[in-house]
């Protein structure tokens, strides 16, 4: 998770295979969860699928 203004972090996570999770609003074209870390503290959330090995 990162702030929507942290473009370097967003780019890094995308390069590492993470996807931005849907949010409840958009900031600068990126989906965010509004007030995730408190009032006015929107955050970009990421997810990735883990591969199980046996």
ChimeraX commands (.cxc) that place a marker at each C-alpha (Angstrom):
marker #1 position 0.00,0.00,0.00 radius 0.5
marker #1 position 1.23,3.50,-0.77 radius 0.5
marker #1 position 0.00,7.04,-1.12 radius 0.5
marker #1 position -1.37,8.02,-4.54 radius 0.5
marker #1 position 1.32,10.68,-4.91 radius 0.5
marker #1 position 4.15,8.15,-4.59 radius 0.5
marker #1 position 4.55,7.46,-8.31 radius 0.5
marker #1 position 7.87,5.67,-7.82 radius 0.5
marker #1 position 6.34,3.15,-5.43 radius 0.5
marker #1 position 3.36,2.56,-7.71 radius 0.5
marker #1 position 5.65,1.96,-10.69 radius 0.5
marker #1 position 7.90,-0.35,-8.65 radius 0.5
marker #1 position 4.98,-2.49,-7.45 radius 0.5
marker #1 position 3.58,-2.75,-10.99 radius 0.5
marker #1 position 7.01,-3.82,-12.33 radius 0.5
marker #1 position 7.12,-6.49,-9.62 radius 0.5
marker #1 position 3.83,-7.93,-10.88 radius 0.5
marker #1 position 1.43,-6.36,-8.40 radius 0.5
marker #1 position -1.94,-5.08,-9.58 radius 0.5
marker #1 position -3.72,-2.03,-8.20 radius 0.5
marker #1 position -6.89,-3.11,-6.42 radius 0.5
marker #1 position -10.15,-1.38,-7.24 radius 0.5
marker #1 position -10.90,1.56,-5.00 radius 0.5
marker #1 position -13.79,3.77,-4.12 radius 0.5
marker #1 position -12.33,6.81,-5.91 radius 0.5
marker #1 position -9.52,7.82,-8.25 radius 0.5
marker #1 position -6.58,10.17,-7.75 radius 0.5
marker #1 position -4.42,11.12,-10.75 radius 0.5
marker #1 position -5.85,8.17,-12.69 radius 0.5
marker #1 position -5.06,5.62,-9.96 radius 0.5
marker #1 position -7.70,3.77,-7.93 radius 0.5
marker #1 position -7.50,4.50,-4.19 radius 0.5
marker #1 position -9.32,3.67,-0.98 radius 0.5
marker #1 position -10.40,7.02,0.42 radius 0.5
marker #1 position -9.43,7.75,4.02 radius 0.5
marker #1 position -7.78,4.31,4.39 radius 0.5
marker #1 position -5.24,5.60,6.92 radius 0.5
marker #1 position -7.52,8.24,8.42 radius 0.5
marker #1 position -9.30,11.34,7.15 radius 0.5
marker #1 position -7.63,12.60,3.97 radius 0.5
marker #1 position -5.14,9.70,3.94 radius 0.5
marker #1 position -6.05,7.86,0.74 radius 0.5
marker #1 position -4.00,4.79,-0.19 radius 0.5
marker #1 position -3.33,2.71,-3.28 radius 0.5
marker #1 position -3.70,-0.98,-2.47 radius 0.5
marker #1 position -1.95,-3.75,-4.40 radius 0.5
marker #1 position -2.44,-7.46,-4.81 radius 0.5
marker #1 position -0.60,-10.31,-6.42 radius 0.5
marker #1 position -1.31,-14.00,-6.79 radius 0.5
marker #1 position 1.08,-16.33,-5.04 radius 0.5
marker #1 position 1.98,-19.58,-6.73 radius 0.5
marker #1 position 1.92,-22.69,-4.62 radius 0.5
marker #1 position 4.76,-25.14,-5.14 radius 0.5
marker #1 position 4.72,-28.74,-4.01 radius 0.5
marker link #1:1,2 radius 0.2
marker link #1:2,3 radius 0.2
marker link #1:3,4 radius 0.2
marker link #1:4,5 radius 0.2
marker link #1:5,6 radius 0.2
marker link #1:6,7 radius 0.2
marker link #1:7,8 radius 0.2
marker link #1:8,9 radius 0.2
marker link #1:9,10 radius 0.2
marker link #1:10,11 radius 0.2
marker link #1:11,12 radius 0.2
marker link #1:12,13 radius 0.2
marker link #1:13,14 radius 0.2
marker link #1:14,15 radius 0.2
marker link #1:15,16 radius 0.2
marker link #1:16,17 radius 0.2
marker link #1:17,18 radius 0.2
marker link #1:18,19 radius 0.2
marker link #1:19,20 radius 0.2
marker link #1:20,21 radius 0.2
marker link #1:21,22 radius 0.2
marker link #1:22,23 radius 0.2
marker link #1:23,24 radius 0.2
marker link #1:24,25 radius 0.2
marker link #1:25,26 radius 0.2
marker link #1:26,27 radius 0.2
marker link #1:27,28 radius 0.2
marker link #1:28,29 radius 0.2
marker link #1:29,30 radius 0.2
marker link #1:30,31 radius 0.2
marker link #1:31,32 radius 0.2
marker link #1:32,33 radius 0.2
marker link #1:33,34 radius 0.2
marker link #1:34,35 radius 0.2
marker link #1:35,36 radius 0.2
marker link #1:36,37 radius 0.2
marker link #1:37,38 radius 0.2
marker link #1:38,39 radius 0.2
marker link #1:39,40 radius 0.2
marker link #1:40,41 radius 0.2
marker link #1:41,42 radius 0.2
marker link #1:42,43 radius 0.2
marker link #1:43,44 radius 0.2
marker link #1:44,45 radius 0.2
marker link #1:45,46 radius 0.2
marker link #1:46,47 radius 0.2
marker link #1:47,48 radius 0.2
marker link #1:48,49 radius 0.2
marker link #1:49,50 radius 0.2
marker link #1:50,51 radius 0.2
marker link #1:51,52 radius 0.2
marker link #1:52,53 radius 0.2
marker link #1:53,54 radius 0.2
view
